[in-house]
Amino acid sequence: MLIRNFMTPDPVTVQPETPVEDIAKLLLAHRINGVPVVDGVGRLLGVVTAEDLIHRGADERLEPRESVWKENFWVSFLGPKGRTARKAEGRTAAEVMTTEVHTVAPAMHPSVAVRLMVDHHFTSLPVVEDGKVIGVISRIDLLNLLKELDNPLKKET
C-alpha cells in the first residue's frame, strides 16, 4: 500500500498571480478545500485553503462606514495582526498562501498521511515527487484505505 494508490493525480493547482476570487471559484466548482500554488514547472510554492480565504470575510464591514480615519485607527490597535492581516488584504495566491506546507511522497505508506492529517487537522496534503506536485491526498481518498484493511468501521457481531 502506497500513497500513490490512493491519491488524486493531477490536482487542480494555481499560479502565484492567480486572483483570490478565481481561487474561490475553483474551490467551489471542484468542491475542494484547497489548492497547491505552483510555479511554471509545477514546483510547490505554497497552498491556499478555504481557511486562508475566509480571513477576508472576517474583515468585511457589514455596516456603512462612519469614519474611515476612525476605523483605521481602531483596526490598527484591535484588528488582525501579522499573517492574518496579510491574508485579509491579499489579492493573489502569493499574498494569501501558506508557505510552510507539509507534504508526502507517493512511495510513502498512507499511514504517514493519516498521522499528519490527524495531528495537524489537515483535510488534504500535496503529494510531491522530485519537487513537483503530482497529486493530492485527502481524507476522502484515505477512506478508500478501509477497503484494503479489515474494515475497522464494521462492528463485530
N, C-alpha and C positions, 0 to 999 in steps of 0.2 A: 504494500500500500504506500503510495506516494502522493504528495500534494498535486502533482501533475494529473493524476487520475480523477481528482475532484474539483479542480479549479475551473473557472470560466476563462477560456482562452480569448485572446484578442479583445481585451476590455475597452470600454469607452474611456478615452483619455482626452485631456485638453492641453493646450499650449499655455505658456505663462501669460500671454497677452489676451487670452480669452476673457471677455467681459463677464462679470458675475451674473448678469441677467441671463446670458446664454448658458452658463453652468447650471443655474437653477432650472432652466427649461430642460436641459439634458437629464438632470436628476429626476425630474417629474416624468419625462417621456419614457425613460428606461426603468423607472421605479427602483432606483438605486439610491444608496445613502451617501456615496462619494465617488470621486474620480481622481485617478492619478494625474499629476501635472508632469508632462514630459517635454524634453527638448526635441529638436528636429530629427534626431536619430533614435528616439524612444527611451532615452535615459531618464530615470526618475529624478525629478526635482523636488517634488512635494506631493501633498494630497489636499484636495478641497472636499470637505464634507458638508452635509446639510447643517451641521452644528456651526461650522465656520460662517455660513451664510446667514443664519438666524441672528447673529450679533447685530446685523443691520436692522432687523425688525425690532430688536430691543432698544435701539437708539432712535427710532422714528418718533416724531412728535404727533400726537393724536389731536391736540387742541391747537387753535391758531396761536401764533407766537405773539406774546405780549411785548417783548423787547428782546431783540437779537443780542444786544450788548449784555443784558441781564442774564439771558440764557447761557451765553458763552462764559460769563463769569462763574455761574453755578456749575456748569458742566466741567469747567477746568478744575474745580475742587471736588465735585461729587461724581463726575462722570467716569466712564470706563478708562482705565489706565493701561499703558503698555500695549501688549499684543491684542487685547480685547478692543481697545480704541482703534487700532490699525485695521482690524477685521471689520469693524462697524463702518469705517470710512473707505475701505478698499474698493476699487472699481474693477480690478482684474484678478485672475487666478494668482499671479505672482504676489499681489498685495494681501491676499487673504489666506493663502495656503499655509499648511503646517509643513515645515521643512524637516523636522525630526520625525522620520517615519520608520516604523517597524516594518520589516519585510520578511518574506520567507522565500526559500528556493524550491523549485519544482521537485528536486530529489529528496526533500525532507519528508519525514513521516507526518501525516496530518495532525498527530497529537501536539506537534510544536505549534501549529496554527491555533489549535483549540486552546492550549495553555495561554498563548499571547492574548487571544480574544477574551478569555475569562479573566485573566489578571489585569488587563488594561481596559476592559469594557469596549473593545473594538467590535464593529459589525462586519468588517472585512479587512483584508490585508493584500497589498500588492505582491504578486509573485514575480521575482526578479531573477534573471539569468544573464550573466555577463554584463551586468549593469543596466540591462534593458527590461522594461516591463513586458512580460509575456502573458500575464494573466492576473486574475484577482480571485481570491478565495474568500467566500463569505460564510456566515453562519448557516445560511440555507444550503450552500454547497456541502458543508460538513455534515448536515443531516443525512446525506447520502451514505455517510460512513456507517450509519446504523444498520444499513442493509448488509454491509460487509461483516459486521460483528454479530454476535448472538444478541440481537436487538435488546439493549438494556432498558428500553421503554416498555417492553412487553412484560406483563406481570406473569409470574409463575403461578400456575393453578394446580 
